């Protein structure tokens, strides 16, 4: 497994790793623990394309991914969630703790435009009991991410 703390230090990333008392397995649980809106938890989802490329898509915790929009942004016909094994192999981190950055090999990162609505957010910190606090600007700087409308609101966030 990759060491996110080492990556943050080496690359001088303006972010902070936080250790939680208990592992967080959902965005809702992490938001409740921190006392913030669920959207302030940035989910890092790992996908494979129909050309076998691995991608990371970052979106607020209160939204769900739009598969067709991700495929269009990636320039392919179809995307699907990566298997647990493929996600671990590509990112260096287990699902449930996958950070949006710090992967052992360069991966294309796509950031949902709704992430930019938050002054800062919390993403996976490499393990379920760790969270990474960072700003959307720093996320984009480090990942060289592509911004697009890649999600749709969940029923809980629609008026």
TIVO-2410 file (N, C-alpha, C; in nm, 3 decimals):
# residues 159
REC num residu      c1      c2      c3 atome chaine
REC   1      X   0.084  -0.118   0.000     N      A
REC   1      X   0.000   0.000   0.000    CA      A
REC   1      X   0.089   0.125   0.000     C      A
REC   2      X   0.047   0.225  -0.073     N      A
REC   2      X   0.119   0.350  -0.084    CA      A
REC   2      X   0.104   0.430   0.044     C      A
REC   3      X   0.203   0.514   0.078     N      A
REC   3      X   0.197   0.597   0.198    CA      A
REC   3      X   0.159   0.739   0.158     C      A
REC   4      X   0.035   0.777   0.186     N      A
REC   4      X  -0.015   0.907   0.147    CA      A
REC   4      X   0.058   1.020   0.218     C      A
REC   5      X   0.089   1.000   0.346     N      A
REC   5      X   0.162   1.102   0.421    CA      A
REC   5      X   0.295   1.136   0.357     C      A
REC   6      X   0.368   1.035   0.311     N      A
REC   6      X   0.496   1.058   0.243    CA      A
REC   6      X   0.474   1.135   0.113     C      A
REC   7      X   0.371   1.100   0.039     N      A
REC   7      X   0.341   1.170  -0.085    CA      A
REC   7      X   0.311   1.318  -0.057     C      A
REC   8      X   0.229   1.347   0.043     N      A
REC   8      X   0.193   1.485   0.074    CA      A
REC   8      X   0.316   1.568   0.108     C      A
REC   9      X   0.405   1.509   0.185     N      A
REC   9      X   0.527   1.580   0.224    CA      A
REC   9      X   0.620   1.599   0.103     C      A
REC  10      X   0.644   1.493   0.030     N      A
REC  10      X   0.735   1.498  -0.085    CA      A
REC  10      X   0.689   1.598  -0.191     C      A
REC  11      X   0.559   1.600  -0.217     N      A
REC  11      X   0.504   1.687  -0.322    CA      A
REC  11      X   0.459   1.823  -0.269     C      A
REC  12      X   0.482   1.847  -0.141     N      A
REC  12      X   0.444   1.973  -0.075    CA      A
REC  12      X   0.297   2.008  -0.101     C      A
REC  13      X   0.212   1.912  -0.073     N      A
REC  13      X   0.069   1.930  -0.091    CA      A
REC  13      X   0.012   1.999   0.032     C      A
REC  14      X  -0.064   2.105   0.009     N      A
REC  14      X  -0.127   2.179   0.118    CA      A
REC  14      X  -0.254   2.104   0.158     C      A
REC  15      X  -0.238   2.004   0.242     N      A
REC  15      X  -0.348   1.920   0.286    CA      A
REC  15      X  -0.310   1.860   0.421     C      A
REC  16      X  -0.410   1.806   0.489     N      A
REC  16      X  -0.385   1.749   0.621    CA      A
REC  16      X  -0.455   1.613   0.632     C      A
REC  17      X  -0.382   1.515   0.684     N      A
REC  17      X  -0.441   1.385   0.714    CA      A
REC  17      X  -0.498   1.387   0.855     C      A
REC  18      X  -0.622   1.343   0.869     N      A
REC  18      X  -0.689   1.338   0.998    CA      A
REC  18      X  -0.717   1.193   1.034     C      A
REC  19      X  -0.689   1.156   1.158     N      A
REC  19      X  -0.719   1.021   1.206    CA      A
REC  19      X  -0.849   1.027   1.285     C      A
REC  20      X  -0.943   0.941   1.245     N      A
REC  20      X  -1.073   0.934   1.313    CA      A
REC  20      X  -1.071   0.822   1.417     C      A
REC  21      X  -1.160   0.833   1.512     N      A
REC  21      X  -1.166   0.732   1.619    CA      A
REC  21      X  -1.209   0.596   1.566     C      A
REC  22      X  -1.297   0.596   1.467     N      A
REC  22      X  -1.345   0.471   1.409    CA      A
REC  22      X  -1.342   0.481   1.258     C      A
REC  23      X  -1.326   0.369   1.189     N      A
REC  23      X  -1.327   0.371   1.043    CA      A
REC  23      X  -1.460   0.421   0.989     C      A
REC  24      X  -1.454   0.500   0.884     N      A
REC  24      X  -1.574   0.552   0.819    CA      A
REC  24      X  -1.593   0.477   0.688     C      A
REC  25      X  -1.706   0.413   0.672     N      A
REC  25      X  -1.729   0.334   0.552    CA      A
REC  25      X  -1.822   0.404   0.452     C      A
REC  26      X  -1.884   0.516   0.493     N      A
REC  26      X  -1.971   0.589   0.400    CA      A
REC  26      X  -1.946   0.738   0.415     C      A
REC  27      X  -1.983   0.812   0.310     N      A
REC  27      X  -1.971   0.957   0.315    CA      A
REC  27      X  -2.060   1.014   0.425     C      A
REC  28      X  -2.180   0.958   0.441     N      A
REC  28      X  -2.272   1.007   0.544    CA      A
REC  28      X  -2.213   0.989   0.684     C      A
REC  29      X  -2.151   0.875   0.709     N      A
REC  29      X  -2.091   0.851   0.841    CA      A
REC  29      X  -1.976   0.947   0.867     C      A
REC  30      X  -1.892   0.970   0.766     N      A
REC  30      X  -1.780   1.063   0.782    CA      A
REC  30      X  -1.830   1.205   0.806     C      A
REC  31      X  -1.932   1.246   0.732     N      A
REC  31      X  -1.988   1.380   0.749    CA      A
REC  31      X  -2.046   1.397   0.889     C      A
REC  32      X  -2.116   1.295   0.937     N      A
REC  32      X  -2.172   1.303   1.072    CA      A
REC  32      X  -2.061   1.314   1.176     C      A
REC  33      X  -1.956   1.235   1.159     N      A
REC  33      X  -1.842   1.239   1.252    CA      A
REC  33      X  -1.778   1.377   1.257     C      A
REC  34      X  -1.769   1.443   1.141     N      A
REC  34      X  -1.706   1.575   1.133    CA      A
REC  34      X  -1.802   1.690   1.158     C      A
REC  35      X  -1.932   1.661   1.156     N      A
REC  35      X  -2.031   1.766   1.175    CA      A
REC  35      X  -2.044   1.859   1.055     C      A
REC  36      X  -2.032   1.803   0.935     N      A
REC  36      X  -2.041   1.882   0.812    CA      A
REC  36      X  -2.148   1.822   0.721     C      A
REC  37      X  -2.181   1.896   0.615     N      A
REC  37      X  -2.274   1.845   0.514    CA      A
REC  37      X  -2.210   1.729   0.440     C      A
REC  38      X  -2.290   1.633   0.397     N      A
REC  38      X  -2.239   1.515   0.326    CA      A
REC  38      X  -2.163   1.556   0.199     C      A
REC  39      X  -2.205   1.663   0.134     N      A
REC  39      X  -2.136   1.708   0.014    CA      A
REC  39      X  -1.991   1.747   0.039     C      A
REC  40      X  -1.956   1.779   0.161     N      A
REC  40      X  -1.818   1.815   0.195    CA      A
REC  40      X  -1.725   1.696   0.205     C      A
REC  41      X  -1.780   1.577   0.189     N      A
REC  41      X  -1.697   1.455   0.179    CA      A
REC  41      X  -1.679   1.429   0.031     C      A
REC  42      X  -1.556   1.429  -0.015     N      A
REC  42      X  -1.526   1.408  -0.157    CA      A
REC  42      X  -1.498   1.260  -0.183     C      A
REC  43      X  -1.588   1.195  -0.254     N      A
REC  43      X  -1.572   1.053  -0.287    CA      A
REC  43      X  -1.476   1.040  -0.405     C      A
REC  44      X  -1.383   0.948  -0.394     N      A
REC  44      X  -1.293   0.914  -0.505    CA      A
REC  44      X  -1.334   0.776  -0.555     C      A
REC  45      X  -1.395   0.774  -0.672     N      A
REC  45      X  -1.444   0.650  -0.731    CA      A
REC  45      X  -1.350   0.607  -0.842     C      A
REC  46      X  -1.320   0.479  -0.846     N      A
REC  46      X  -1.225   0.426  -0.944    CA      A
REC  46      X  -1.303   0.352  -1.053     C      A
REC  47      X  -1.274   0.387  -1.178     N      A
REC  47      X  -1.343   0.331  -1.294    CA      A
REC  47      X  -1.244   0.270  -1.392     C      A
REC  48      X  -1.294   0.180  -1.473     N      A
REC  48      X  -1.220   0.133  -1.590    CA      A
REC  48      X  -1.302   0.172  -1.713     C      A
REC  49      X  -1.230   0.199  -1.821     N      A
REC  49      X  -1.297   0.236  -1.946    CA      A
REC  49      X  -1.304   0.115  -2.037     C      A
REC  50      X  -1.377   0.131  -2.146     N      A
REC  50      X  -1.385   0.022  -2.244    CA      A
REC  50      X  -1.252   0.000  -2.316     C      A
REC  51      X  -1.155   0.090  -2.295     N      A
REC  51      X  -1.020   0.071  -2.350    CA      A
REC  51      X  -0.923   0.025  -2.242     C      A
REC  52      X  -0.977  -0.015  -2.124     N      A
REC  52      X  -0.901  -0.070  -2.012    CA      A
REC  52      X  -0.816   0.033  -1.937     C      A
REC  53      X  -0.847   0.161  -1.951     N      A
REC  53      X  -0.779   0.265  -1.873    CA      A
REC  53      X  -0.847   0.274  -1.736     C      A
REC  54      X  -0.769   0.303  -1.633     N      A
REC  54      X  -0.823   0.326  -1.500    CA      A
REC  54      X  -0.830   0.477  -1.477     C      A
REC  55      X  -0.946   0.524  -1.429     N      A
REC  55      X  -0.970   0.666  -1.401    CA      A
REC  55      X  -1.015   0.683  -1.257     C      A
REC  56      X  -0.993   0.802  -1.203     N      A
REC  56      X  -1.047   0.837  -1.073    CA      A
REC  56      X  -1.143   0.954  -1.094     C      A
REC  57      X  -1.263   0.942  -1.038     N      A
REC  57      X  -1.363   1.047  -1.046    CA      A
REC  57      X  -1.393   1.094  -0.904     C      A
REC  58      X  -1.383   1.225  -0.882     N      A
REC  58      X  -1.405   1.283  -0.750    CA      A
REC  58      X  -1.536   1.362  -0.754     C      A
REC  59      X  -1.625   1.331  -0.660     N      A
REC  59      X  -1.752   1.402  -0.653    CA      A
REC  59      X  -1.797   1.418  -0.509     C      A
REC  60      X  -1.884   1.516  -0.482     N      A
REC  60      X  -1.934   1.533  -0.346    CA      A
REC  60      X  -2.011   1.410  -0.300     C      A
REC  61      X  -2.008   1.387  -0.169     N      A
REC  61      X  -2.071   1.269  -0.111    CA      A
REC  61      X  -2.222   1.265  -0.123     C      A
REC  62      X  -2.284   1.378  -0.156     N      A
REC  62      X  -2.429   1.379  -0.168    CA      A
REC  62      X  -2.476   1.369  -0.313     C      A
REC  63      X  -2.386   1.328  -0.401     N      A
REC  63      X  -2.421   1.315  -0.543    CA      A
REC  63      X  -2.383   1.175  -0.591     C      A
REC  64      X  -2.442   1.136  -0.704     N      A
REC  64      X  -2.404   1.007  -0.761    CA      A
REC  64      X  -2.351   1.029  -0.901     C      A
REC  65      X  -2.266   0.939  -0.942     N      A
REC  65      X  -2.194   0.955  -1.068    CA      A
REC  65      X  -2.288   0.938  -1.187     C      A
REC  66      X  -2.262   1.016  -1.291     N      A
REC  66      X  -2.331   1.004  -1.419    CA      A
REC  66      X  -2.234   0.931  -1.512     C      A
REC  67      X  -2.254   0.801  -1.530     N      A
REC  67      X  -2.162   0.717  -1.607    CA      A
REC  67      X  -2.143   0.769  -1.750     C      A
REC  68      X  -2.249   0.812  -1.813     N      A
REC  68      X  -2.239   0.861  -1.951    CA      A
REC  68      X  -2.157   0.989  -1.958     C      A
REC  69      X  -2.174   1.077  -1.860     N      A
REC  69      X  -2.096   1.201  -1.857    CA      A
REC  69      X  -1.948   1.172  -1.836     C      A
REC  70      X  -1.917   1.076  -1.750     N      A
REC  70      X  -1.777   1.039  -1.727    CA      A
REC  70      X  -1.717   0.981  -1.856     C      A
REC  71      X  -1.791   0.895  -1.923     N      A
REC  71      X  -1.742   0.837  -2.049    CA      A
REC  71      X  -1.715   0.946  -2.152     C      A
REC  72      X  -1.807   1.043  -2.164     N      A
REC  72      X  -1.785   1.153  -2.258    CA      A
REC  72      X  -1.660   1.232  -2.221     C      A
REC  73      X  -1.645   1.264  -2.092     N      A
REC  73      X  -1.529   1.342  -2.047    CA      A
REC  73      X  -1.399   1.266  -2.073     C      A
REC  74      X  -1.403   1.135  -2.058     N      A
REC  74      X  -1.282   1.052  -2.076    CA      A
REC  74      X  -1.256   1.019  -2.222     C      A
REC  75      X  -1.352   1.050  -2.310     N      A
REC  75      X  -1.334   1.023  -2.452    CA      A
REC  75      X  -1.345   0.876  -2.487     C      A
REC  76      X  -1.435   0.806  -2.418     N      A
REC  76      X  -1.456   0.664  -2.446    CA      A
REC  76      X  -1.606   0.638  -2.457     C      A
REC  77      X  -1.640   0.516  -2.490     N      A
REC  77      X  -1.782   0.481  -2.506    CA      A
REC  77      X  -1.848   0.442  -2.374     C      A
REC  78      X  -1.771   0.380  -2.284     N      A
REC  78      X  -1.832   0.324  -2.164    CA      A
REC  78      X  -1.732   0.320  -2.048     C      A
REC  79      X  -1.783   0.343  -1.927     N      A
REC  79      X  -1.703   0.325  -1.806    CA      A
REC  79      X  -1.782   0.237  -1.709     C      A
REC  80      X  -1.709   0.170  -1.621     N      A
REC  80      X  -1.770   0.087  -1.517    CA      A
REC  80      X  -1.683   0.097  -1.393     C      A
REC  81      X  -1.743   0.069  -1.278     N      A
REC  81      X  -1.663   0.066  -1.156    CA      A
REC  81      X  -1.554  -0.039  -1.170     C      A
REC  82      X  -1.434  -0.004  -1.127     N      A
REC  82      X  -1.324  -0.101  -1.126    CA      A
REC  82      X  -1.349  -0.204  -1.017     C      A
REC  83      X  -1.301  -0.325  -1.037     N      A
REC  83      X  -1.310  -0.427  -0.932    CA      A
REC  83      X  -1.224  -0.381  -0.814     C      A
REC  84      X  -1.251  -0.437  -0.697     N      A
REC  84      X  -1.171  -0.402  -0.579    CA      A
REC  84      X  -1.022  -0.427  -0.605     C      A
REC  85      X  -0.992  -0.540  -0.670     N      A
REC  85      X  -0.853  -0.575  -0.697    CA      A
REC  85      X  -0.788  -0.475  -0.792     C      A
REC  86      X  -0.860  -0.439  -0.897     N      A
REC  86      X  -0.806  -0.345  -0.996    CA      A
REC  86      X  -0.789  -0.206  -0.936     C      A
REC  87      X  -0.884  -0.164  -0.852     N      A
REC  87      X  -0.874  -0.033  -0.787    CA      A
REC  87      X  -0.752  -0.028  -0.695     C      A
REC  88      X  -0.730  -0.133  -0.618     N      A
REC  88      X  -0.614  -0.139  -0.529    CA      A
REC  88      X  -0.485  -0.139  -0.609     C      A
REC  89      X  -0.481  -0.219  -0.713     N      A
REC  89      X  -0.361  -0.227  -0.797    CA      A
REC  89      X  -0.328  -0.091  -0.860     C      A
REC  90      X  -0.428  -0.021  -0.911     N      A
REC  90      X  -0.405   0.104  -0.983    CA      A
REC  90      X  -0.378   0.223  -0.891     C      A
REC  91      X  -0.448   0.228  -0.778     N      A
REC  91      X  -0.436   0.347  -0.692    CA      A
REC  91      X  -0.338   0.327  -0.577     C      A
REC  92      X  -0.314   0.201  -0.539     N      A
REC  92      X  -0.229   0.175  -0.425    CA      A
REC  92      X  -0.304   0.177  -0.293     C      A
REC  93      X  -0.436   0.195  -0.300     N      A
REC  93      X  -0.518   0.207  -0.180    CA      A
REC  93      X  -0.642   0.119  -0.191     C      A
REC  94      X  -0.691   0.068  -0.078     N      A
REC  94      X  -0.812  -0.014  -0.082    CA      A
REC  94      X  -0.937   0.072  -0.100     C      A
REC  95      X  -1.038   0.019  -0.168     N      A
REC  95      X  -1.166   0.091  -0.176    CA      A
REC  95      X  -1.217   0.121  -0.035     C      A
REC  96      X  -1.278   0.237  -0.021     N      A
REC  96      X  -1.324   0.281   0.111    CA      A
REC  96      X  -1.227   0.378   0.175     C      A
REC  97      X  -1.106   0.382   0.124     N      A
REC  97      X  -1.007   0.476   0.175    CA      A
REC  97      X  -0.930   0.542   0.062     C      A
REC  98      X  -0.975   0.522  -0.061     N      A
REC  98      X  -0.902   0.572  -0.177    CA      A
REC  98      X  -0.897   0.725  -0.177     C      A
REC  99      X  -0.777   0.782  -0.176     N      A
REC  99      X  -0.766   0.927  -0.185    CA      A
REC  99      X  -0.774   0.973  -0.331     C      A
REC 100      X  -0.802   1.100  -0.351     N      A
REC 100      X  -0.812   1.152  -0.487    CA      A
REC 100      X  -0.676   1.177  -0.552     C      A
REC 101      X  -0.569   1.160  -0.476     N      A
REC 101      X  -0.434   1.188  -0.526    CA      A
REC 101      X  -0.334   1.095  -0.458     C      A
REC 102      X  -0.207   1.102  -0.502     N      A
REC 102      X  -0.104   1.021  -0.437    CA      A
REC 102      X  -0.097   0.878  -0.483     C      A
REC 103      X  -0.143   0.853  -0.603     N      A
REC 103      X  -0.140   0.717  -0.658    CA      A
REC 103      X   0.000   0.685  -0.707     C      A
REC 104      X   0.041   0.558  -0.707     N      A
REC 104      X   0.178   0.523  -0.744    CA      A
REC 104      X   0.211   0.550  -0.891     C      A
REC 105      X   0.110   0.552  -0.976     N      A
REC 105      X   0.129   0.581  -1.118    CA      A
REC 105      X   0.028   0.688  -1.158     C      A
REC 106      X   0.064   0.768  -1.255     N      A
REC 106      X  -0.025   0.876  -1.299    CA      A
REC 106      X  -0.156   0.818  -1.352     C      A
REC 107      X  -0.266   0.865  -1.297     N      A
REC 107      X  -0.399   0.829  -1.343    CA      A
REC 107      X  -0.471   0.959  -1.380     C      A
REC 108      X  -0.556   0.952  -1.481     N      A
REC 108      X  -0.637   1.070  -1.510    CA      A
REC 108      X  -0.742   1.083  -1.401     C      A
REC 109      X  -0.754   1.206  -1.352     N      A
REC 109      X  -0.849   1.236  -1.246    CA      A
REC 109      X  -0.951   1.335  -1.301     C      A
REC 110      X  -1.079   1.304  -1.281     N      A
REC 110      X  -1.189   1.389  -1.324    CA      A
REC 110      X  -1.260   1.438  -1.198     C      A
REC 111      X  -1.283   1.568  -1.191     N      A
REC 111      X  -1.343   1.630  -1.073    CA      A
REC 111      X  -1.478   1.688  -1.112     C      A
REC 112      X  -1.581   1.643  -1.042     N      A
REC 112      X  -1.714   1.696  -1.067    CA      A
REC 112      X  -1.718   1.845  -1.032     C      A
REC 113      X  -1.782   1.925  -1.115     N      A
REC 113      X  -1.790   2.069  -1.094    CA      A
REC 113      X  -1.852   2.104  -0.959     C      A
REC 114      X  -1.939   2.020  -0.906     N      A
REC 114      X  -2.002   2.047  -0.777    CA      A
REC 114      X  -1.901   2.050  -0.662     C      A
REC 115      X  -1.786   1.985  -0.679     N      A
REC 115      X  -1.680   1.989  -0.576    CA      A
REC 115      X  -1.633   2.132  -0.554     C      A
REC 116      X  -1.633   2.211  -0.661     N      A
REC 116      X  -1.582   2.348  -0.654    CA      A
REC 116      X  -1.670   2.440  -0.570     C      A
REC 117      X  -1.789   2.396  -0.534     N      A
REC 117      X  -1.879   2.475  -0.452    CA      A
REC 117      X  -1.836   2.477  -0.305     C      A
REC 118      X  -1.742   2.391  -0.267     N      A
REC 118      X  -1.700   2.380  -0.128    CA      A
REC 118      X  -1.564   2.446  -0.110     C      A
REC 119      X  -1.548   2.528  -0.005     N      A
REC 119      X  -1.417   2.590   0.018    CA      A
REC 119      X  -1.309   2.488   0.052     C      A
REC 120      X  -1.349   2.379   0.116     N      A
REC 120      X  -1.260   2.267   0.143    CA      A
REC 120      X  -1.347   2.143   0.160     C      A
REC 121      X  -1.282   2.028   0.152     N      A
REC 121      X  -1.355   1.904   0.169    CA      A
REC 121      X  -1.263   1.798   0.225     C      A
REC 122      X  -1.320   1.680   0.245     N      A
REC 122      X  -1.248   1.569   0.304    CA      A
REC 122      X  -1.261   1.448   0.213     C      A
REC 123      X  -1.148   1.398   0.169     N      A
REC 123      X  -1.145   1.280   0.084    CA      A
REC 123      X  -1.085   1.163   0.159     C      A
REC 124      X  -1.081   1.049   0.092     N      A
REC 124      X  -1.019   0.931   0.151    CA      A
REC 124      X  -0.873   0.959   0.186     C      A
REC 125      X  -0.831   0.904   0.297     N      A
REC 125      X  -0.694   0.927   0.344    CA      A
REC 125      X  -0.604   0.805   0.331     C      A
REC 126      X  -0.646   0.707   0.252     N      A
REC 126      X  -0.564   0.589   0.231    CA      A
REC 126      X  -0.612   0.467   0.308     C      A
REC 127      X  -0.682   0.490   0.417     N      A
REC 127      X  -0.743   0.383   0.497    CA      A
REC 127      X  -0.875   0.437   0.549     C      A
REC 128      X  -0.971   0.348   0.583     N      A
REC 128      X  -1.103   0.394   0.628    CA      A
REC 128      X  -1.102   0.483   0.752     C      A
REC 129      X  -0.998   0.476   0.834     N      A
REC 129      X  -0.993   0.560   0.954    CA      A
REC 129      X  -0.919   0.692   0.933     C      A
REC 130      X  -0.876   0.718   0.809     N      A
REC 130      X  -0.808   0.842   0.777    CA      A
REC 130      X  -0.887   0.923   0.675     C      A
REC 131      X  -0.887   1.055   0.693     N      A
REC 131      X  -0.945   1.146   0.596    CA      A
REC 131      X  -0.841   1.249   0.556     C      A
REC 132      X  -0.851   1.296   0.434     N      A
REC 132      X  -0.761   1.397   0.381    CA      A
REC 132      X  -0.839   1.527   0.365     C      A
REC 133      X  -0.798   1.631   0.436     N      A
REC 133      X  -0.863   1.762   0.423    CA      A
REC 133      X  -0.784   1.845   0.323     C      A
REC 134      X  -0.853   1.898   0.222     N      A
REC 134      X  -0.788   1.982   0.123    CA      A
REC 134      X  -0.891   2.069   0.052     C      A
REC 135      X  -0.841   2.168  -0.019     N      A
REC 135      X  -0.929   2.256  -0.096    CA      A
REC 135      X  -0.942   2.202  -0.238     C      A
REC 136      X  -1.052   2.235  -0.305     N      A
REC 136      X  -1.065   2.194  -0.445    CA      A
REC 136      X  -0.951   2.248  -0.531     C      A
REC 137      X  -0.905   2.369  -0.504     N      A
REC 137      X  -0.795   2.427  -0.582    CA      A
REC 137      X  -0.668   2.343  -0.569     C      A
REC 138      X  -0.639   2.298  -0.448     N      A
REC 138      X  -0.520   2.215  -0.427    CA      A
REC 138      X  -0.538   2.078  -0.492     C      A
REC 139      X  -0.657   2.023  -0.484     N      A
REC 139      X  -0.687   1.897  -0.551    CA      A
REC 139      X  -0.659   1.908  -0.700     C      A
REC 140      X  -0.706   2.014  -0.762     N      A
REC 140      X  -0.685   2.033  -0.906    CA      A
REC 140      X  -0.539   2.060  -0.939     C      A
REC 141      X  -0.471   2.136  -0.854     N      A
REC 141      X  -0.328   2.165  -0.878    CA      A
REC 141      X  -0.246   2.036  -0.879     C      A
REC 142      X  -0.268   1.953  -0.779     N      A
REC 142      X  -0.186   1.833  -0.764    CA      A
REC 142      X  -0.221   1.726  -0.867     C      A
REC 143      X  -0.349   1.707  -0.894     N      A
REC 143      X  -0.391   1.600  -0.986    CA      A
REC 143      X  -0.393   1.643  -1.132     C      A
REC 144      X  -0.390   1.776  -1.155     N      A
REC 144      X  -0.410   1.828  -1.291    CA      A
REC 144      X  -0.543   1.775  -1.345     C      A
REC 145      X  -0.640   1.769  -1.255     N      A
REC 145      X  -0.770   1.710  -1.286    CA      A
REC 145      X  -0.849   1.788  -1.389     C      A
REC 146      X  -0.937   1.717  -1.455     N      A
REC 146      X  -1.029   1.774  -1.553    CA      A
REC 146      X  -1.163   1.795  -1.483     C      A
REC 147      X  -1.215   1.918  -1.491     N      A
REC 147      X  -1.342   1.950  -1.428    CA      A
REC 147      X  -1.455   1.935  -1.528     C      A
REC 148      X  -1.566   1.878  -1.483     N      A
REC 148      X  -1.684   1.864  -1.567    CA      A
REC 148      X  -1.806   1.832  -1.484     C      A
REC 149      X  -1.921   1.838  -1.546     N      A
REC 149      X  -2.046   1.798  -1.479    CA      A
REC 149      X  -2.057   1.647  -1.492     C      A
REC 150      X  -2.021   1.577  -1.386     N      A
REC 150      X  -2.006   1.432  -1.389    CA      A
REC 150      X  -2.099   1.359  -1.293     C      A
REC 151      X  -2.189   1.434  -1.230     N      A
REC 151      X  -2.276   1.371  -1.130    CA      A
REC 151      X  -2.417   1.425  -1.142     C      A
REC 152      X  -2.505   1.357  -1.070     N      A
REC 152      X  -2.643   1.402  -1.057    CA      A
REC 152      X  -2.677   1.398  -0.908     C      A
REC 153      X  -2.767   1.487  -0.866     N      A
REC 153      X  -2.804   1.485  -0.723    CA      A
REC 153      X  -2.871   1.354  -0.686     C      A
REC 154      X  -2.850   1.313  -0.563     N      A
REC 154      X  -2.926   1.198  -0.513    CA      A
REC 154      X  -3.064   1.248  -0.474     C      A
REC 155      X  -3.156   1.157  -0.450     N      A
REC 155      X  -3.291   1.196  -0.413    CA      A
REC 155      X  -3.290   1.281  -0.287     C      A
REC 156      X  -3.197   1.255  -0.196     N      A
REC 156      X  -3.192   1.329  -0.070    CA      A
REC 156      X  -3.155   1.475  -0.092     C      A
REC 157      X  -3.087   1.508  -0.203     N      A
REC 157      X  -3.044   1.646  -0.224    CA      A
REC 157      X  -3.136   1.722  -0.319     C      A
REC 158      X  -3.236   1.657  -0.375     N      A
REC 158      X  -3.328   1.728  -0.464    CA      A
REC 158      X  -3.437   1.795  -0.382     C      A
REC 159      X  -3.480   1.914  -0.424     N      A
REC 159      X  -3.582   1.986  -0.345    CA      A
REC 159      X  -3.718   1.919  -0.353     C      A
***
